[in-house]
Amino acid sequence: MLSGFNLKEGETFEAFQTVYTHFIKDLTSTGVIAGAGPLGTRVADTPMDTDGENPREYFSVISFLDRAHLDAAYAFIEARSAPGTATHIDMYRRISHSVFTCWQDEG
């Protein structure tokens, strides 16, 4: 899953990174996700970035084993199960303009 987002006004990247790290640790330890990459910062000032309509500054990539694992992760979050729910809510409250896009490897 590719997540693009901005941080809310007054939120620092460092504080958000701490919350994100806890969130990923919670979900990884319970097997809800297969893994996650580090937070990334968009590089919009290059001709290679062609999405002029997209205001998002940050991104993350979270991996799942397959579609069933993805669906189970969504059900876990929706059920407000712990651990993971508190850190998910804490993280989500710090972002704005979020877009979540899911992809599947075909190879």
C-alpha positions as CSV (number, residue, x, y, z in Angstrom):
1,M,0.0,0.0,0.0
2,L,1.4,3.4,-1.0
3,S,0.3,6.2,1.3
4,G,0.7,9.8,0.3
5,F,0.0,12.5,2.9
6,N,0.9,15.9,4.4
7,L,1.5,16.6,8.1
8,K,-1.0,18.8,9.9
9,E,0.1,22.3,10.7
10,G,2.4,22.4,13.7
11,E,3.3,18.7,13.4
12,T,7.0,17.9,13.0
13,F,8.4,15.2,10.8
14,E,10.4,13.9,13.8
15,A,7.4,13.5,16.1
16,F,5.4,11.8,13.3
17,Q,8.3,9.5,12.5
18,T,8.3,8.3,16.2
19,V,4.5,7.6,16.0
20,Y,4.9,5.9,12.6
21,T,7.7,3.7,13.9
22,H,5.5,2.5,16.9
23,F,2.6,1.8,14.6
24,I,4.7,-0.3,12.2
25,K,6.3,-2.2,15.1
26,D,2.8,-2.9,16.6
27,L,1.4,-4.2,13.3
28,T,4.5,-6.2,12.4
29,S,4.7,-7.9,15.8
30,T,1.1,-9.0,15.5
31,G,1.5,-10.2,11.9
32,V,-1.0,-7.7,10.5
33,I,1.5,-6.5,7.9
34,A,4.5,-8.1,6.2
35,G,6.7,-5.1,6.6
36,A,7.1,-1.4,5.8
37,G,9.7,0.9,4.3
38,P,10.9,4.1,6.0
39,L,8.9,7.3,5.6
40,G,9.9,9.2,2.4
41,T,9.8,12.8,1.3
42,R,8.6,13.7,-2.1
43,V,10.9,15.3,-4.6
44,A,8.5,17.5,-6.6
45,D,11.1,19.9,-8.0
46,T,12.2,17.6,-10.8
47,P,10.8,17.0,-14.3
48,M,10.5,13.3,-13.3
49,D,7.6,14.2,-10.9
50,T,4.7,14.8,-13.3
51,D,1.8,15.0,-10.8
52,G,1.4,18.7,-10.5
53,E,-2.1,18.3,-9.0
54,N,-0.9,16.2,-6.0
55,P,-0.1,18.4,-3.0
56,R,1.3,15.5,-0.8
57,E,4.8,15.9,0.7
58,Y,5.4,12.5,2.3
59,F,4.8,8.8,1.6
60,S,5.1,5.4,3.1
61,V,4.9,1.9,1.7
62,I,3.5,-1.0,3.7
63,S,3.6,-4.5,2.4
64,F,1.2,-7.4,2.8
65,L,1.7,-11.1,1.8
66,D,-1.3,-11.2,-0.5
67,R,-4.8,-9.9,-0.9
68,A,-6.2,-12.0,2.0
69,H,-3.5,-10.5,4.3
70,L,-4.4,-7.0,3.1
71,D,-8.1,-7.7,3.8
72,A,-7.4,-9.1,7.2
73,A,-5.3,-6.0,8.0
74,Y,-8.2,-3.7,7.1
75,A,-10.5,-5.8,9.2
76,F,-8.1,-5.6,12.2
77,I,-8.0,-1.8,12.0
78,E,-11.7,-1.5,11.5
79,A,-12.3,-3.8,14.5
80,R,-10.4,-1.3,16.7
81,S,-8.2,-4.2,18.0
82,A,-5.2,-3.6,20.1
83,P,-2.3,-3.3,19.7
84,G,-2.2,-1.1,16.6
85,T,-5.4,0.8,17.0
86,A,-4.1,3.4,19.4
87,T,-1.0,4.0,17.4
88,H,-3.1,4.1,14.1
89,I,-5.4,6.7,15.6
90,D,-2.5,8.7,16.9
91,M,-0.7,8.6,13.5
92,Y,-3.9,9.3,11.5
93,R,-4.7,12.4,13.6
94,R,-1.3,13.9,12.6
95,I,-1.8,13.8,8.8
96,S,-3.9,15.6,6.2
97,H,-4.6,15.2,2.5
98,S,-4.0,11.5,2.8
99,V,-4.5,9.1,-0.1
100,F,-4.0,5.3,0.2
101,T,-3.4,3.3,-2.9
102,C,-3.1,-0.5,-3.0
103,W,-1.0,-2.3,-5.6
104,Q,-0.4,-6.0,-6.3
105,D,2.8,-7.5,-7.7
106,E,2.1,-9.5,-10.8
107,G,5.5,-11.3,-11.0
